[in-house]
Amino acid sequence: MTHSAITPTVLVSDVQSIELEDWGPLPEGTGEPMATAGKKLWTGDNDLEVGLWKCAPGPSRWVFETHESITMFAGRMTVTEDGGASYEIKAGDSAVFPKGWSGTWDIHDEVFKIYTAF
């Protein structure tokens, strides 16, 4: 049995080398303005999107309107779900935030992640 290779639409071998676009201050920020930058790698139907995102340290409040999966390349943050536990997410970790998730992110060190919104 032979398997045919699937050619990816986007192949990124070194995410650190991709030039990010200035996305302005984080709208969800709750303290001093937090600089963000990113790059959409792929956009599909409805809310489907894959991209890279970088954010400066600081506190923020989130209410997810889509599901989001993330994998952290750099940085560290503590996420706390409303009425729930706190978790530290750091470089090398992955997390999923389901649609409707609400809580805070306290970014301790600049984060750089890949995200998939679905």
JONORNOR-V980263 format. One record per pair of residues at least 6 apart in sequence whose C-alpha atoms are under 7 Angstrom apart, sorted by the first residue. I is the first residue (numbers start at 1). J is the second residue. Records with the same first field share a line. If there is no record, write none. Layout:
I: J  J
This chain:
20: 37  38  39
21: 37  38  39
22: 36  37  38
23: 36  37  38
24: 35  36
25: 33  34  35  36
26: 33  34  35  36
28: 60  61  62
29: 59  60  61
30: 59  60  61
31: 58  59
34: 55  56  57  58
35: 55  56
36: 54  55  56
37: 53  54  55
38: 52  53  54
39: 51  52  53
40: 50  51  52
41: 50  51
42: 49  50  51
43: 49  50
47: 117  118
48: 117  118
49: 116  117  118
50: 115  116  117
51: 114  115  116
52: 113  114  115
53: 112  113  114
54: 111  112  113
55: 110  111  112
56: 110  111
57: 107  108  109  110
58: 106  107  108
59: 105  106  107
60: 104  105  106
61: 103  104  105
62: 102  103  104
63: 100  101  102  103
64: 99  100  101  102
65: 99  100
66: 98  99  117  118
67: 97  98  99  117  118
68: 96  97  98  115  116  117  118
69: 95  96  97  115  116  117
70: 94  95  96  113  114  115  116
71: 92  93  94  95  113  114  115
72: 90  91  92  93  94  112  113  114
73: 91  92  112  113
74: 90  91  111  112  113
75: 90  91  109  110  111  112
76: 89  90  91  107  108  109  111
77: 88  89  90  105  106  107  108
78: 86  87  88  89  105  106  107
79: 86  87  88  104  105  106
80: 86  87  103  104  105
81: 102  103  104
82: 102  103
